[in-house]
Amino acid sequence: MDILTDGRIIHLITSGSGDIVSINTYGAEFFHAVSPQSLTGKNINGFYANPVDREMYLQRLETKGWIENFEVHFSLGGVVYTCLENAVLKRKTTRGEEEIESVIIDISGFVDSNIQTIKLNLELASVNKKLNDAYSTMAQQEKMASIGELAAGVAHEINNPLGFVMSNSRSLHRYIDAIKKALAQNSLSEEANLAFILEDLAEILKENDEGLTRIARITESLKRFSRMDSENKTEKYRLNEAVRDTLVIAKSHYKYKAEVTTDLREIPPFPCYGDAVNQVILNLIVNASQAIDERYKEKKGHIRISTAVDNGFAVLTVSDNGGGVPESAAGRVFDPFFTTKEVGKGTGLGLSLCYDIIVNKHNGQIWFENNDHGGADFIFKIPMEQGDGT
């Protein structure tokens, strides 16, 4: 609405005491009069909703001799109208009387419209906050669920080497008992089978070393994977190390579904939210293994992870030979709650979280491309020099 051209302008002349000298036709209609003449001689002060408005108006007018865009409120038929008044004080030299010439613009409709818009915006903001809160809650639940699965997988991976370390430990106890018995009888002979025991002891110790090394690697990877848990500060991040650690602790997700190869180029450490980027790497690996499982079922597929530096960006690509992304889903892959999986098999938050972390949290980019192997390449780029807000 253009309030200056739609005719809603009142032209008014009053005496210094407020008696109406003249008013235009729209002004008469505005003040609910039958004609401009019917208002002549009536006092304008009686129409003000708040007498203080009139007092302040007259004080400023007396001081400056004019007033511009002064907000006033008129009460007419139980309805309060908001107006802007511009006026100039005139002195009639013939009789020495003062007159006030005013131009008044009714902006009530404009104000009401703005109020409604503000109310609507507040309602929308409230709805958006509730949606964002719900999304954040579900995203946190998704993260906790993946951590739970990860913990179960890590426990399984540790249990295997731990199992044969414990089994070997029992063998060691038996051999030590046999040696003690032989020594007590002073008969380190063929009955004690000392040569066999010594040979087997060497093999047992070798296996134990391998098992304990595997356990140490898993626990060290898990410690590095989860060490950067601050959401409010960045730390120097080693992308290649993070890839290796994630592959170690996520092995139970993919080891029966895919062979994994890596091509990790040299990347200097760079600042980022490490635990969040770790979550992205984990989600992309799990997503790739699930895509392969859906396509091949009993047969193993292939996952290739590569890293590189490109014009100041750290780049990671996770490629698979699963089923790729259907054309119908291409535009919605990173939408919250969107999933191509069967009901109950996916929340639709994994890739949405990846997008939020890479794009919104790191000012980076993430996208996918279907590849020549029938699968998909998921790629993200993070600037290696983050701004102050990151």
C-alpha positions in Angstrom: 0.0 0.0 0.0 1.3 3.5 -0.9 -0.1 5.7 1.7 1.0 8.9 -0.1 -1.0 8.3 -3.3 -4.1 6.4 -2.3 -6.1 9.5 -1.2 -5.9 9.0 2.6 -4.6 12.5 3.3 -6.3 15.0 5.6 -5.7 18.8 5.0 -6.6 20.7 8.1 -6.4 24.3 9.4 -7.1 25.1 13.1 -6.8 28.1 15.3 -4.1 28.2 18.0 -6.7 26.9 20.5 -7.7 24.0 18.2 -10.9 25.2 16.6 -11.3 23.8 13.1 -11.1 26.6 10.5 -11.2 24.4 7.4 -10.8 20.7 6.4 -10.9 18.8 3.1 -13.5 16.3 2.1 -11.5 13.2 3.1 -10.8 14.8 6.4 -14.5 15.2 7.1 -15.1 11.6 6.2 -12.3 10.5 8.4 -13.7 12.3 11.4 -17.2 10.8 10.6 -18.7 14.2 9.7 -21.4 14.7 7.0 -19.4 17.5 5.4 -16.4 19.7 5.9 -18.7 22.6 6.9 -20.2 20.6 9.7 -16.8 20.5 11.4 -16.1 24.2 11.2 -15.8 25.7 14.7 -15.5 22.3 16.4 -12.3 21.7 18.5 -9.8 19.2 17.2 -8.6 18.4 20.7 -11.7 16.3 21.4 -10.7 13.8 18.7 -7.3 12.9 20.2 -7.2 9.4 21.8 -4.4 10.6 24.2 -4.4 14.3 25.3 -0.6 13.9 25.9 -0.2 13.6 22.1 -1.7 17.0 21.6 0.3 18.6 24.4 3.7 17.3 23.1 2.6 18.3 19.5 1.9 21.9 20.5 5.1 22.2 22.6 7.3 21.1 19.7 5.3 23.3 17.2 5.7 26.3 19.5 9.5 25.7 19.8 10.3 25.0 16.2 7.4 26.6 14.3 6.9 23.4 12.4 6.6 19.7 13.0 7.3 16.6 10.8 5.9 13.1 10.9 4.6 13.3 14.4 2.7 10.2 15.4 -0.8 10.9 16.8 -3.8 8.8 17.6 -7.4 9.7 17.0 -10.3 8.0 18.7 -13.4 7.7 16.4 -16.4 5.5 17.1 -14.5 3.4 19.6 -11.6 2.7 17.1 -8.2 4.2 17.5 -6.5 5.4 14.3 -2.8 5.9 13.9 -1.7 8.9 11.9 1.4 10.9 11.0 0.9 14.7 11.2 3.0 17.4 9.6 2.2 21.0 10.5 3.4 24.6 10.3 2.5 27.5 12.7 1.2 30.6 10.9 0.7 34.0 12.4 -2.1 36.2 10.8 -0.8 39.7 10.9 -4.2 41.3 10.5 -5.5 40.2 13.9 -2.4 38.8 15.4 -4.0 35.3 15.7 -2.2 32.0 15.2 -3.3 29.2 12.8 -1.9 25.8 12.4 -1.9 24.2 9.0 -1.6 20.4 9.1 -1.3 17.6 6.7 -2.4 14.3 8.3 -1.8 10.9 6.8 -3.8 7.9 8.1 -1.4 5.0 8.3 -3.7 2.7 10.4 -4.0 0.1 7.6 -0.3 0.1 7.1 0.4 -0.3 10.8 -2.2 -3.1 11.2 -0.7 -4.9 8.2 2.7 -4.6 9.7 1.5 -5.8 13.0 -0.1 -8.8 11.4 3.1 -9.5 9.5 5.1 -9.2 12.7 2.7 -11.6 14.4 2.9 -14.0 11.5 6.7 -13.8 11.5 6.8 -14.4 15.3 4.6 -17.5 14.8 6.7 -18.8 12.0 9.9 -18.2 14.1 8.3 -20.1 16.9 7.4 -23.0 14.6 10.9 -23.0 13.0 12.5 -23.1 16.5 10.3 -26.1 17.4 11.3 -27.8 14.2 15.0 -27.0 14.7 14.8 -28.2 18.3 13.1 -31.4 17.2 15.7 -31.9 14.4 18.5 -31.3 16.9 17.1 -33.8 19.3 16.7 -36.4 16.6 20.1 -35.7 15.2 21.6 -36.2 18.7 19.6 -39.4 19.1 21.0 -40.6 15.7 24.5 -39.8 16.8 24.1 -41.6 20.0 22.6 -44.6 18.2 25.6 -44.7 15.8 27.9 -44.4 18.8 26.1 -47.4 20.4 26.5 -49.4 17.2 30.1 -48.3 17.0 30.8 -49.4 20.6 29.2 -52.8 19.9 31.4 -53.2 16.8 34.6 -52.1 18.7 33.8 -54.6 21.5 33.4 -57.3 18.9 36.7 -56.4 17.2 38.5 -56.4 20.6 36.9 -59.6 21.6 38.6 -61.6 18.8 42.2 -60.9 19.7 41.4 -60.9 23.4 39.9 -64.4 23.0 43.1 -66.0 21.7 45.3 -64.0 24.2 43.2 -65.5 27.0 43.4 -69.0 25.4 47.1 -68.7 25.0 47.4 -67.5 28.6 45.8 -70.8 29.7 48.3 -72.7 27.6 51.1 -70.8 29.2 49.9 -71.7 32.7 49.8 -75.5 31.6 53.3 -75.3 30.2 54.7 -73.5 33.3 53.1 -76.2 35.5 54.7 -78.9 33.4 58.1 -77.3 33.6 57.8 -76.8 37.4 56.8 -80.4 37.8 59.8 -81.6 35.7 62.2 -79.4 37.6 60.8 -80.7 40.9 61.4 -84.3 39.7 64.8 -83.2 38.2 63.8 -84.9 35.0 63.9 -82.4 32.1 63.7 -85.2 29.7 61.5 -86.4 26.9 58.6 -86.8 29.3 58.5 -83.1 29.8 58.7 -82.6 26.0 60.8 -79.5 26.7 61.7 -78.8 23.0 58.0 -78.8 22.0 57.1 -76.6 24.9 59.8 -74.0 24.2 58.8 -74.0 20.5 55.1 -73.5 21.3 55.9 -70.9 23.9 57.6 -68.8 21.2 54.5 -69.1 18.9 52.1 -68.3 21.8 54.1 -65.1 22.7 54.1 -64.1 19.0 50.3 -64.5 18.8 49.8 -62.6 22.0 52.0 -59.7 20.8 49.9 -59.6 17.6 46.6 -59.7 19.6 47.7 -57.1 22.1 48.9 -54.9 19.2 45.5 -55.1 17.5 43.8 -54.3 20.8 46.1 -51.3 21.4 45.5 -50.0 17.8 41.7 -50.3 18.2 41.7 -48.5 21.6 44.1 -45.8 20.4 42.0 -45.2 17.3 38.9 -45.0 19.4 40.6 -42.5 21.7 41.6 -40.3 18.8 38.2 -40.6 17.1 36.4 -39.3 20.2 39.0 -37.0 21.7 37.8 -33.8 20.1 34.3 -33.6 21.6 34.0 -29.8 21.9 31.3 -28.2 19.9 32.6 -24.6 20.5 36.2 -24.7 19.4 38.3 -26.0 16.6 41.5 -28.1 16.8 44.2 -29.0 14.4 42.8 -32.0 12.5 44.7 -34.7 10.6 42.3 -36.0 8.0 44.3 -39.0 6.9 44.7 -40.2 10.5 41.0 -39.7 11.1 40.2 -41.9 8.0 42.5 -44.7 9.3 41.1 -44.5 12.8 37.5 -44.5 11.5 38.2 -47.6 9.4 39.6 -49.4 12.4 36.7 -48.7 14.7 34.0 -49.1 12.0 35.4 -52.4 10.7 32.5 -54.4 11.9 30.2 -52.3 9.7 31.9 -53.2 6.5 34.3 -56.1 6.8 31.7 -58.7 5.7 30.3 -56.4 3.0 33.2 -54.7 1.2 36.9 -54.6 0.6 38.3 -51.2 1.4 41.2 -49.5 -0.3 42.6 -46.0 0.4 44.5 -43.4 -1.5 45.5 -40.8 1.1 47.6 -37.9 -0.2 49.6 -35.7 2.1 47.4 -33.2 3.9 48.7 -30.7 6.4 46.8 -30.4 9.7 44.0 -27.8 9.5 41.5 -26.3 12.0 38.0 -27.8 12.2 35.5 -29.5 14.5 37.3 -32.8 14.6 34.6 -35.0 16.3 32.0 -33.6 13.8 34.1 -34.4 10.8 34.8 -37.9 12.2 31.0 -38.4 12.3 30.8 -37.4 8.6 33.5 -39.9 7.6 31.8 -42.6 9.7 28.4 -41.9 8.1 29.8 -41.9 4.6 31.5 -45.3 5.2 28.5 -46.8 6.7 26.3 -45.4 3.9 28.6 -47.0 1.3 28.6 -50.4 3.0 24.8 -50.3 3.3 24.5 -49.5 -0.4 26.8 -52.4 -1.3 24.9 -54.8 1.0 21.5 -53.8 -0.6 22.9 -54.5 -4.1 25.0 -57.6 -3.5 23.6 -59.3 -0.4 26.0 -62.3 -0.1 28.8 -60.9 -2.3 31.4 -58.4 -1.2 31.6 -55.0 -2.9 34.3 -52.4 -2.9 34.8 -49.1 -1.1 37.6 -46.7 -2.0 38.5 -43.7 0.2 40.8 -41.0 -1.2 42.0 -37.6 0.2 43.6 -34.6 -1.5 44.3 -30.9 -1.3 42.5 -28.7 -3.9 43.0 -24.9 -3.9 43.0 -24.5 -0.2 40.4 -27.2 0.5 40.8 -30.6 2.1 38.9 -33.0 0.0 37.7 -36.5 0.9 35.9 -38.9 -1.5 34.1 -42.1 -0.5 33.4 -44.3 -3.6 31.4 -47.5 -3.7 30.0 -49.9 -6.3 26.6 -50.2 -4.7 23.4 -49.3 -6.4 24.1 -45.5 -6.8 21.5 -42.8 -6.2 18.2 -43.0 -8.2 17.5 -40.0 -10.3 14.2 -39.5 -8.5 16.1 -39.1 -5.2 19.0 -36.9 -6.5 17.6 -33.6 -5.3 16.6 -34.8 -1.8 19.6 -36.9 -0.7 20.7 -34.4 1.9 17.2 -33.4 3.1 16.3 -34.2 6.7 14.3 -37.4 7.2 14.6 -38.4 3.5 15.7 -42.1 3.0 15.4 -44.6 0.2 15.6 -47.5 2.7 12.7 -49.6 3.8 10.6 -48.4 6.8 12.4 -49.1 10.0 15.9 -49.4 8.4 16.8 -45.7 8.2 16.0 -42.4 9.9 17.0 -40.2 6.9 19.3 -38.2 9.2 22.8 -39.5 8.3 23.5 -37.6 5.2 21.5 -34.6 6.5 23.9 -34.4 9.4 26.8 -34.6 7.0 25.5 -31.6 5.1 24.9 -29.6 8.3 28.4 -30.3 9.6 30.2 -29.7 6.3 28.2 -26.8 4.9 26.8 -25.0 7.9 29.5 -25.7 10.4 32.6 -25.5 8.2 31.5 -23.4 5.2 32.4 -26.3 3.0 30.7 -28.3 0.2 29.3 -31.8 0.0 27.8 -33.5 -3.0 27.5 -36.9 -4.8 28.1 -38.2 -8.3 27.0 -41.6 -9.6 30.1 -43.4 -10.9 31.0 -45.8 -13.7 30.9 -48.8 -11.3 27.1 -48.5 -10.7 27.7 -46.9 -7.3 28.1 -43.4 -6.0 31.0 -41.1 -5.0 30.3 -38.8 -2.0 32.7 -35.9 -1.8 33.2 -33.2 0.7 35.5 -30.1 0.7 36.5 -28.2 3.8 38.4 -24.9 3.7 41.7 -25.4 5.4 41.7 -21.8 6.7 38.5 -21.3 8.7 37.0 -17.9 9.4 36.5 -16.4 12.9 33.0 -17.8 13.1 34.1 -21.4 12.7 
